[in-house]
């Protein structure tokens, strides 16, 4: 017994020494790796400060309209606008979810825009016309001439529209280029045609100076264009492959861009002209969940984003830090925006016509 026990003890001791040595080696290797990674992250200019996320205890109001919703937004702080098919609906949020329908288009509405004085609403449709609506009564005040599709699919006509500052003119983007309309009676004033870029579904800046147009080739992306140059051509400011332009800041000097590969959200600072350049911010806390929509706050200081997991995230537009996460009770969130005064956040699910409303956090005031 004595002679058999000693070899076993010695063997166990050797195994213990080997395990301790292996553990020390792995711990040292991991320490070196983490130190090197921390140095790399410290040197990365895209790494941004993050803040702890508060508990989601914010009260939300849920309403179901019973019809598909698109292009959802605010007319004013207590009035909601949304599109369903060929109809624009106006809903007073102070009442019991009552809807007022603006009818007249014979094709699906592609976009709407509220005038600077918030008294008129312009809509563009696949039927090739723009209509002007009275925001208070919902009556149609003017209808533009019907544009010829020239053999192209109807969905290529009259997509994005925007009121220029002052509200006297409206710009529209379509496959043929950009058109200028008088906002009082929708008379066509000018047409800027170009065959260099695919203008369908173009995204016009609020000041009308730049245009984001989808690229006609793969991989998907967009061209950022200056709308006017000295010789009247559309100057290419930037070409972004694998990215999607989402929306402009209220002043039109910044652009929200989604990276389709990583799901990150970027902010580009736009400087049209000979010294054009861009500076973008990559969100540190990107949740790696499909991004469905994003928008600036009215003052441009915050960004709100909608994600496929039913969450709404609020970001600092300067640092890129995630400030809060809200959970929407309607399921998948298709879109999100702020009210005109920034006091409310709206998120909606387009298929079943349901939406959530939150009061904006106190720290946003």
N, C-alpha and C positions, 0 to 999 in steps of 0.2 A: 504493500500500500504506500509505503513511504517513497519508494523509488518511482512509482507511477504518478504520484501527485506532483512532484517537483517539475517534471517536464511540462505538465499542463499549466502550472502556475507561470512558468517562464514564457510559455506560448501566449497566454492571456496578457501578460505584461507587454510582450512585443507588439501584440495587436493593438493594445491601448496606446502605446507610444506612436504607432503608425497612424492611428485615427487622430490623435492630438496634432501630430505634424501636418496631416492633410487638412485638418480644420484651420490651423494657423495659416497655411498656404492659401487656402481659399479665401479666408477673411482678408488677408493682405491684398490678394488680387482684386477682390471686390472693392476694397477701399481705394486702391489706385484707379480702378475703372470709374467709380463714382466721382472721384476728384477730377479726373480728366473730363468726364461728361459735364460736371459743374463749370469747369473752365470754358468749355465750348459754349454752354448755354449763356454764360455771362458775356461772352464775346458776341453772341448772336444779336443783331440789331432788331430782330422781330420778337424777341422775348419781352413780354410786357408784364406789368405788375397785376396781380390778381387780388381780389378781396374775398373774404368769407361770404358764402351765400346765406342770407337769412332764411328762416323757416317760411314756407309758403302758407301764410295764414290770412292773406288778403281776401277780402270779400269780393266775389264775382257775381255778376248778373247774367243769367243765361236766358236766351230767347230763341224760339224756333219759328221760322217763317213758313215752313212747309213747302218751300220751293227752292230749286237750285240757285245759288248765289255766285256772282262773279263781280269783279271790280268794286269791291265793297269799300266804302269810305264815309267821310263826314261831309255834310253840307255846312253845318255849323256845330256848335258844341252839343246841341241836343237833338240833332236831326241826322238820320242815317240815309245814305244813298247806296243802292246796289243794282246790278244788272241781272236779269234773268231772261235769257233768250233775246227777243227783240224789244223788250220792255225795260224802262228805267223805273225803279221804285223809290219812293220817298217815304221814310218812316219817322214819325215823331217819337223820340225815345221817352218823352214825358207822359205819353199816353199808353194805352194797353196794346202795344205792338200793332197799331193800325197802319195799313199800307195805302199809299196813293200811287196809282200807276200812270206813267207817261207813255202813251201808245202812239204809234204812227209809222215806225220803221217797219219795213217788210223783210228785213234780214237781221241776223244776230248783231247786237251792238258790240263793237270792238273796244271802245274806250269812251270815257266821259271826262269832262274837265269843268271845274267850277270857276266862274269869273272872279277877278280880284275883289269885287265888291260883294261877292257871294249872292247876287240876285239872279244870275243866269247860269244855266247848265248847258254845255254843248256836248252832243253825242255824235260819234261816227259809227257807221254801220256797214255791213257787207252789201247792203243794197246800193252802195255807191253815193250816199248822201250824208250830209251833216245836218243835224237839227238843233235848234236853239229853243230851250225851254225856260219858262218863268219859274224861278225857284219857289215862289210862294204858292202859286195856283197850280203849277204843273202844266199850264197851257203851252202849246207849241207856238212860238213867236216867229220862227223863220225856218225855211228848208232850203238847202243849197241845191244847185243844179246836180243832176245825176251824172256821175262820171262814167265814161265808157271803159269797160274792162279790157277792150281790145283783144279779146280771145283768151285773156288770162283768167284763172280761177277767181271767183268773187271774193274769196277771203284775202286776196292780195290788195284790195282797195281800202283806202282810208282807215288806217289803223290808229296810231298815236296822234293825239291832238293836244294843243296847249294854248292857253291865253297868254299873249305877250304882256309885259308890265304895262299897266294903264288900262288894259282890257279892250282896246279898240280894234285889235287884230287877233286872229286865230291862225296858228300854223298847224298843218296836218302833214304826216309822213305816210307815204305809200310806196309801192314798188317803183313808181316812176320818178320819185324825188320828193320835194317839199312844195307845198302850196300855201299861199297866204290868202286869208279870207277876211272880209270886213265883218266884224262881230255883230253889228246891228241888224244886218239883213242877209248875211252870209253870201255876199257877192264875191266872186273869185277875183282877186286883185293881181296875183302873179303866180307863176309856176316855174320852179327851178328844177329842171330835169337833168338827170345824169344816168349814164349807163355803166358807170365805173363800179358802183357798189349796189348791193341788193338792199333796197330801202324798206322792204316789207317788214312790218313789226318794229319800225324804228322807235327809239326812245329819245324824245326831245327834252333838252334841259329847260327849266322854267324861264330862263332868260332868252331862250331861242338861239343861243350861240353855238351849241354843240349838239351832235346827234350820235347816238349809239346804234349802229346798224349791224344785224347779223351777217357774218361772213358767208359767202356763197360756196365755200369749200370746206371739206373736213380736214382736221378735227374741228368741232364746233368752237365758236368764239365770236368776237365782234370787232368791228372797226369803230374807233372813236374819231369823229369827223368834226372839223370846224365848218360851221354852216356857210360862212361867207369869207371870201378872201378878196384881195384887190382885183383879181381878174374874174371874180364871180364863180370860181370853182370850189368844190368841196375838198378842203385840204385834209389829208390823213394825219391825225395827231398821234394815234397809237393803234397798234394791232395786237389784240389779245386772243391767243388760242387757248382753248380749254377753259375759258371763263365766260361768265354770263353777267351782263349788266342788269342790275335790278332796279335801282331808282336813284334820282338825284337828290342832293340836299336842297332845302328851300331856296337858297340863293343861286343854285346851279353851279357852284364852284367845286363841289365834291361829288363823287360817284360811288355808290355801293356796288361792289363786284363780288360775285361768288366764284370760288375755285371749284369747278365741277369734280375734280379729282379728289381733293382732300376734304371738301366741304367747308373750308375756311372762308371767312368773310373778310373782304378787304375794303379799305377806303382809299380812293384815289383823289388827290387834289388836282384839279384841272386848271391849266393856265393856257387858254387859247392864245395863239400868236407865235411870233418867231422864237420866243424863249419857252415854248411849251415844255413842260416836264410833268412827271407824276410822282407822287409820294404815297405809298400805300401802307396800311397797317394790317397785319395778320393777327387775328384774334388768338390769344394764348389759350383760352379755355374752349376752343372749338370742340363741341360734343361728339364729333364724328357721326352725327345723325343727319340724314338728308335735310338740307335747308330748303324751305319752300317759299319763303318771302322775307323781306326785311324793309325797314323804312326809317328815315330820320325823324326826330322830334321837330316840332315847329321852330325851335331855336337852334337846331343843328347840333346840340350838345350830347344827345343820346341817340342810340339806335336800338330798335326793337326787332327781333327776329322770330320767325315761326318755324317749327321743326316737326318732322313726321311722327315723333313720339308723343305729340300733344302738348309740348311745352312751348312757352314763350319766354325768351331771354332778353334782358335789358342790358345794354352795354354802354360804357363810356366811350364816346366817339373820338376822344383825344388819346386816351391811354390804351383802349382796347380791352379794359378789364370788364369782366362780367359782374354786374351789380346785383342782379336778382333773377330768379327763375320762377315763373308762374306756371301753374298746371291748369290746362283748359279742360273743362268737363265735357266738351263736345267731341272729344276724340282727336282725330287727325286735324291739324290746323293748316288750312290752305293759304291763309293770308293774315296780315296784321298791319295796324297803323295806329297813329296817335290822333286825338281830336285836334281841331285847329288851335285851341289854347293850351294843348299839352296836358290837360287835366285828366284825360281818360285814355285807356289803351283798349283797342278793339281787336279781337281775334275771331276768325270765322272758319267754319267747315263748309265748303262750297256745295257738296253733294246733297246734304239734307237740309240746307238752309238754316243752320244753327250758328249762333255766335255768342261770345262771351265779352263782357265789359268789366274792366277794373278801373278803379280810381288810381291815378298815378301816385307813386310813392311820394311821401312828404319831401324826401331829399331831392326830388326833381324840381321843386319850386325855387 
